[in-house]
Amino acid sequence: MAASGEDPPSAPRPPEKPPLVWILNGTPGDTEHHAFYEQTLDRLRKALTTRLGVPTANLTVLYGPKSAGYSGVCSRENIFTELHRAVAAAAPDQTVWVIFEGHSSPSATGANFNLAGPDISARELREIFAATRPDAHLVILFTTSSSGRFMRWISGPGRLVITATLEDEEDNETEFPNVLANVLNDPASDQNHDGRLSVLEIFNACNAGVKASYDAGGYMQRERAMFDGNGDRRGTQRPAREDAEPAAAVSFPITAGTRKPFD
């Protein structure tokens, strides 16, 4: 019992729950892109499970058959099932990450995420993400071409959304997937050296990496990432306090070189 006049001891903080991650990789389009996405998915998986504290059981990757080491093919049915699971799991004490890779194409009302069968529209994604709890920690990274066109459809309360492009920019292939894999594997991405990799740090590092990629090739930069951190459905290239603060508070623990606390 606390002595008279002293504050009672505070209750111990509950242990941090391990992140849950879904990677949804749509149709590659051709053999060259298939090889690229297989390599990128392997790099993402290694970064998440060896460096960023994600237990293997908490990582779902839709791209190919289970016999090839994936969680299943990236079909409409599987995407809808897994996105409903992701949205239901997201909570104040449970961070959920959803990463879209592959190709997207503009439409009259927004954009479509391209699949081997019928595509998934921005409107359909909006209906799923609308069920997100307002106080949830749900991070959505849309790394595809035309991804900025999804922003106003999929962002909202409880969500932190990064798109590889502005709304009216880059209908061709993006550099973002490769840069994201680099960022998740790079110790320098932890810019404040606090042992965590936040959404804000990922956004900043990916921005810098994409610019460096275009500069190295001597090309005019055709893609610029966009971010919504407060759920107002308005993306920005330079997050002000209202977007930056929520993004700095949601992060992966960096566990490389130590025993993962969630295993």
C-alpha positions in Angstrom: 0.0 0.0 0.0 1.3 3.5 -0.8 2.3 5.7 2.1 0.0 8.5 3.0 0.2 11.4 0.5 1.9 9.2 -2.1 0.4 8.3 -5.5 -0.5 4.6 -5.8 1.8 2.7 -8.1 0.6 2.8 -11.7 -0.5 -0.4 -13.3 2.1 -2.1 -15.5 1.7 -1.5 -19.2 0.4 -4.5 -21.0 3.0 -6.1 -23.3 3.0 -4.8 -26.9 1.2 -7.0 -29.3 3.1 -8.1 -32.4 2.2 -6.3 -35.6 -0.1 -8.0 -38.1 0.9 -7.6 -41.8 -0.9 -8.4 -45.0 0.8 -8.0 -48.4 -1.5 -8.2 -51.4 0.4 -8.5 -54.7 -1.8 -8.3 -57.8 -1.1 -9.6 -61.3 2.5 -9.1 -62.4 1.5 -8.8 -66.0 4.5 -10.6 -67.5 7.5 -12.9 -66.7 9.9 -10.0 -66.0 7.6 -8.4 -63.5 6.8 -11.8 -61.9 10.5 -12.2 -61.2 10.7 -8.7 -59.8 7.7 -9.2 -57.4 9.0 -12.6 -56.2 12.3 -10.9 -55.3 10.6 -7.9 -53.7 8.2 -10.1 -51.7 11.2 -12.1 -50.5 13.0 -9.0 -49.3 9.9 -7.6 -47.6 9.2 -10.9 -45.9 12.8 -11.1 -44.6 12.8 -7.5 -43.3 9.5 -7.9 -41.6 10.2 -11.2 -39.9 13.9 -10.8 -39.1 14.3 -7.0 -38.4 10.9 -5.6 -37.6 9.4 -8.0 -35.0 6.7 -9.7 -37.1 6.2 -13.4 -36.3 5.9 -15.5 -39.4 2.4 -16.5 -38.3 1.4 -12.8 -38.3 2.4 -12.3 -42.0 -0.1 -13.0 -44.8 1.2 -12.8 -48.4 -1.3 -13.2 -51.3 0.5 -13.8 -54.6 0.8 -17.4 -55.5 -0.2 -20.9 -54.4 0.6 -22.2 -51.0 2.9 -24.8 -52.5 5.1 -21.9 -53.6 5.3 -20.6 -50.0 2.5 -18.0 -50.2 -0.7 -17.7 -48.2 -2.7 -18.1 -51.3 -3.3 -16.5 -54.7 -4.2 -12.8 -55.0 -7.8 -13.3 -56.1 -10.8 -11.1 -55.5 -12.3 -13.7 -53.1 -9.0 -14.0 -51.1 -8.4 -10.3 -51.0 -11.9 -9.6 -49.7 -11.6 -12.3 -47.0 -8.2 -11.1 -45.8 -9.1 -7.4 -45.9 -12.1 -8.0 -43.7 -9.8 -9.9 -41.3 -7.3 -7.1 -41.3 -9.9 -4.4 -40.6 -11.5 -6.4 -37.9 -8.2 -6.9 -36.1 -7.0 -3.3 -36.2 -7.4 -1.7 -32.8 -5.7 0.9 -30.5 -3.5 -1.9 -29.1 -3.1 -3.9 -32.3 -1.3 -2.3 -35.3 -2.2 -3.7 -38.7 -0.3 -3.1 -41.9 -1.7 -3.7 -45.4 0.6 -3.4 -48.3 -0.7 -3.3 -51.9 1.8 -4.2 -54.7 1.4 -4.9 -58.4 -0.4 -2.6 -60.9 -3.3 -0.2 -60.8 -5.1 1.6 -63.6 -7.2 4.8 -63.5 -11.0 4.6 -63.9 -13.7 7.2 -64.4 -14.3 7.3 -60.6 -10.9 6.5 -59.2 -8.8 3.5 -59.9 -8.7 -0.3 -60.1 -6.3 -2.7 -58.4 -5.4 -5.1 -61.3 -5.9 -8.8 -60.9 -5.7 -11.8 -63.2 -9.5 -11.9 -63.1 -11.9 -9.0 -62.5 -10.1 -6.0 -60.9 -11.0 -4.5 -57.5 -12.3 -0.9 -57.6 -11.5 1.9 -55.3 -15.2 1.9 -54.4 -15.1 -1.7 -53.3 -12.0 -1.0 -51.2 -13.8 2.0 -49.6 -16.7 -0.2 -48.5 -14.3 -2.6 -46.7 -12.1 0.0 -45.1 -15.1 2.0 -43.9 -15.6 -0.6 -41.1 -12.3 0.5 -39.5 -12.6 1.6 -35.9 -12.0 5.3 -35.5 -9.4 4.7 -32.8 -7.6 1.8 -34.7 -4.0 1.7 -35.9 -4.4 0.6 -39.5 -1.6 1.5 -41.9 -2.2 1.2 -45.7 0.7 1.4 -48.1 -0.4 1.5 -51.8 2.7 1.1 -53.8 1.3 0.8 -57.3 0.9 3.1 -60.3 -2.1 5.4 -60.1 -2.2 4.7 -56.3 -2.9 8.4 -55.5 -6.3 7.9 -57.0 -7.2 5.6 -54.2 -6.5 8.1 -51.4 -9.9 9.8 -51.1 -11.6 6.4 -51.2 -9.6 4.4 -48.7 -8.5 6.9 -46.1 -10.5 7.9 -43.1 -10.6 7.7 -39.3 -8.3 5.0 -37.8 -6.2 4.8 -40.9 -2.7 6.0 -42.0 -2.4 5.9 -45.7 0.6 6.2 -48.0 0.3 6.2 -51.8 3.2 6.0 -54.2 1.8 8.7 -56.4 -0.2 11.9 -56.4 -3.8 11.7 -57.5 -3.1 12.7 -61.1 0.4 11.3 -61.5 2.2 8.2 -62.8 0.1 5.7 -64.6 3.1 3.6 -65.4 5.3 1.4 -63.2 6.5 2.9 -59.9 9.9 2.7 -58.1 8.1 2.6 -54.7 8.0 -1.2 -54.1 11.7 -1.6 -54.5 12.4 1.5 -52.4 10.1 0.3 -49.7 12.0 -3.0 -49.4 15.2 -1.1 -49.2 13.8 1.2 -46.5 12.5 -1.7 -44.3 16.0 -3.3 -44.5 18.1 -0.2 -43.9 19.2 0.7 -40.4 19.5 4.4 -41.4 15.7 4.5 -41.8 15.4 4.8 -38.0 16.0 8.5 -38.3 15.6 9.4 -34.6 17.5 6.2 -33.4 14.8 5.2 -31.0 14.8 1.5 -32.0 11.5 1.8 -33.9 10.6 2.4 -37.5 7.5 4.7 -37.6 5.1 5.3 -40.4 6.5 8.9 -40.7 10.0 7.6 -41.0 9.0 5.1 -43.7 7.2 7.9 -45.6 10.2 10.2 -45.4 12.7 7.5 -46.3 10.7 6.3 -49.2 10.3 9.8 -50.6 14.1 10.3 -50.4 14.7 6.8 -51.9 12.4 7.4 -54.9 14.0 10.8 -55.6 17.5 9.2 -55.4 16.4 6.5 -57.8 15.2 9.0 -60.5 18.3 11.2 -60.0 20.7 8.2 -60.4 19.1 7.4 -63.7 19.1 11.0 -64.9 15.3 10.9 -65.3 12.6 13.5 -64.5 10.8 12.4 -61.3 7.4 11.0 -62.3 6.2 9.8 -59.0 5.8 11.6 -55.6 4.4 9.8 -52.6 1.4 11.2 -50.8 0.3 10.7 -47.2 -2.8 11.1 -45.0 -2.1 10.7 -41.3 -5.3 12.2 -39.7 -8.0 10.5 -41.8 -9.2 13.7 -43.5 -8.9 12.0 -46.9 -6.6 14.8 -48.1 -3.1 13.6 -49.1 0.0 15.7 -48.6 3.6 15.6 -49.7 4.8 17.5 -46.6 3.0 16.3 -43.5 2.1 19.1 -41.1 1.7 18.4 -37.4 -1.8 17.0 -37.6 -0.6 14.3 -40.1 2.9 13.8 -38.7 2.2 13.3 -35.1 -0.2 10.2 -35.6 2.3 8.8 -38.1 5.2 9.2 -35.7 3.3 7.3 -33.0 2.7 4.1 -35.0 5.7 2.0 -35.7 7.5 -1.4 -36.1 9.8 -2.4 -33.3 13.3 -3.0 -34.6 14.4 -6.3 -33.3 17.4 -7.3 -35.5 20.3 -8.7 -33.4 18.1 -9.4 -30.4 15.6 -12.0 -29.5 12.2 -11.0 -30.9 9.9 -10.1 -28.0 6.9 -11.6 -29.6 8.2 -15.1 -30.4 
